[in-house]
Amino acid sequence: MNDDLNSDQIKVCCADFYQSDIIKLLLGDIMHPGGLELTHHLGQTLGLSKNKRVLDVACGRGSSAIHLAESFGCQVTGLDYGTENIANAKANAKSKEVSAPTSFKLGDAELLPIDDGTFDAVISECSFCIFPDKVKAATEIARVLRPQGKYGMTDITINEPLPEDMQSLLTWVSCVAGAGAPEQYVSTLKQAGFGNFVVQDHSNVLLTLVNDIRKKLLGVELIAGLGKLDMEDFDLNKAKRLTKRGIELIEKGVVGYTLITAIKL
Ligand SMILES: C[S@@+](CC[C@H](N)C(=O)[O-])C[C@H]1O[C@@H](n2cnc3c(N)ncnc32)[C@H](O)[C@@H]1O
């Protein structure tokens, strides 16, 4: 990925990255640490229940939206910047014959195509760190929530400045090295009108995911060697370095994964 992109180019580039074959191979349909188990925990922490209207911002291929609709009976809308992701999410919901209503739409987290006060709850998983203008995204999330509506995120957190090599590796993988400390996310959310924060550390699931990816990269190397995988912009050596350094930094507590919930005041 190119490091010198403007905000719109970053979003397109990022959506393309998360729609690529290589990412499908490495992450499957659930593109966040902790899988649906952590999504379920997030739903419980937010107190989701039947008929609640929920928005999943940057929903990827819709797995979490479908899970929340099935498990809690809420009406879930998924929104993502990637056209292919939205098409996949619609197809997944159709094939799974989800019992509660789900819908999926194309859109930008920083300019949500949604009326004010539409939702009881909004979630985002492993996505807030990607949005170039976080205050804008948080303000949009607050706008589409009803008063006292809840926002819940799980996301990559960086607890102290990263070594330079890791900074450039993260920029490559997450479009912008946009992750911050939990306190920074809380401060951004406060600016957007949120309060009553709950913050939980879930760094163990990030470690599990990065270890899994590391193992899968060996398989990718094999398939690519046979010429059966389009690697395009994907730099396998960079990915191997990133996962190796990532594991070290997660173990040291420099990089983590955090759940934050908040209420629109
Ligand atoms: C790491 S994936 C997470 C996807 C999903 N939340 C999940 O857990 O499976 C990040 C997602 O953010 C989406 N995305 C990136 N920038 C966005 C933006 N500005 N607005 C909406 N979606 C965006 C990408 O297309 C991608 O699907």
The ligand as an SDF file (V2000), in Angstrom:
LIG
                    3D

 27 29  0  0  0  0  0  0  0  0999 V2000
  -10.7220   -4.8050    9.5580 C   0  0  0  0  0  0  0  0  0  0  0  0
  -12.1390   -4.7210    8.5620 S   0  0  0  0  0  0  0  0  0  0  0  0
  -13.4170   -5.0580    9.7640 C   0  0  0  0  0  0  0  0  0  0  0  0
  -14.7270   -5.4730    9.1420 C   0  0  0  0  0  0  0  0  0  0  0  0
  -15.8170   -5.9200   10.0980 C   0  0  0  0  0  0  0  0  0  0  0  0
  -16.0890   -4.9310   11.0960 N   0  0  0  0  0  0  0  0  0  0  0  0
  -15.4480   -7.2260   10.7350 C   0  0  0  0  0  0  0  0  0  0  0  0
  -15.1180   -7.2180   11.9330 O   0  0  0  0  0  0  0  0  0  0  0  0
  -15.4840   -8.2710   10.0680 O   0  0  0  0  0  0  0  0  0  0  0  0
  -12.3080   -2.9850    8.2930 C   0  0  0  0  0  0  0  0  0  0  0  0
  -13.4980   -2.6040    7.4280 C   0  0  0  0  0  0  0  0  0  0  0  0
  -13.6150   -1.1730    7.4100 O   0  0  0  0  0  0  0  0  0  0  0  0
  -14.1480   -0.8040    6.1460 C   0  0  0  0  0  0  0  0  0  0  0  0
  -13.9280    0.6460    6.0210 N   0  0  0  0  0  0  0  0  0  0  0  0
  -12.7460    1.2760    5.9390 C   0  0  0  0  0  0  0  0  0  0  0  0
  -12.9290    2.6140    5.8970 N   0  0  0  0  0  0  0  0  0  0  0  0
  -14.2580    2.8310    5.9870 C   0  0  0  0  0  0  0  0  0  0  0  0
  -15.0710    3.9860    6.0110 C   0  0  0  0  0  0  0  0  0  0  0  0
  -14.5450    5.2180    5.9390 N   0  0  0  0  0  0  0  0  0  0  0  0
  -16.4060    3.8360    6.1100 N   0  0  0  0  0  0  0  0  0  0  0  0
  -16.9630    2.6050    6.1700 C   0  0  0  0  0  0  0  0  0  0  0  0
  -16.2390    1.4570    6.1460 N   0  0  0  0  0  0  0  0  0  0  0  0
  -14.9060    1.5740    6.0570 C   0  0  0  0  0  0  0  0  0  0  0  0
  -13.3980   -1.6940    5.1790 C   0  0  0  0  0  0  0  0  0  0  0  0
  -14.0380   -1.7710    3.9380 O   0  0  0  0  0  0  0  0  0  0  0  0
  -13.4110   -3.0230    5.9740 C   0  0  0  0  0  0  0  0  0  0  0  0
  -14.5460   -3.7830    5.6470 O   0  0  0  0  0  0  0  0  0  0  0  0
  1  2  1  0
  2  3  1  0
  2 10  1  0
  3  4  1  0
  4  5  1  0
  5  6  1  0
  5  7  1  0
  7  8  2  0
  7  9  1  0
 10 11  1  0
 11 12  1  0
 11 26  1  0
 12 13  1  0
 13 14  1  0
 13 24  1  0
 14 15  1  0
 14 23  1  0
 15 16  2  0
 16 17  1  0
 17 18  1  0
 17 23  2  0
 18 19  1  0
 18 20  2  0
 20 21  1  0
 21 22  2  0
 22 23  1  0
 24 25  1  0
 24 26  1  0
 26 27  1  0
M  CHG  2   2   1   9  -1
M  END
$$$$
